[in-house]
Amino acid sequence: MPDLIEMETDALSPASQQALEAMGHKFKVPGNTAQGGRGSSHVWGNLQTVEWDKTTNTLHGGSDPRNPVGAAKVVEWAGKP
């Protein structure tokens, strides 16, 4: 069964969205304004992520650039868990 894709407005190009719809995917786009007129980060949150590339055993971090509350940084640790 195709997935439901929830996304921010304009997260995909119209051509990409149409191609996914042609494959049977459904979209839910609730908009970018939360109650009280708050902006996109209040609707979608503030994403921080870590990617582990198992083929190279490397880590990469990413932080949502729209809300400058932090940064992603990979730090080597010599201790034991």
Residue pairs with C-beta under 8 A, 6 or more apart in sequence:
2 23
2 24
2 25
2 26
3 25
3 26
4 25
4 26
4 27
4 28
5 20
5 25
5 26
5 27
5 28
6 27
6 28
6 29
6 30
7 27
7 28
7 29
8 29
8 32
8 40
8 43
8 44
9 29
9 31
9 32
12 20
17 27
20 27
21 27
30 43
31 43
32 39
32 40
32 43
32 44
33 39
33 40
33 43
34 42
34 43
40 66
41 64
41 66
41 67
46 64
46 66
46 67
46 69
47 62
47 63
47 64
48 61
48 62
48 63
48 64
48 70
48 72
49 61
49 62
49 63
49 72
50 59
50 60
50 61
50 62
50 72
51 59
51 60
51 61
51 62
52 58
52 59
53 59
53 60
59 74
60 72
60 74
61 72
61 73
61 74
62 72
63 70
63 71
63 72
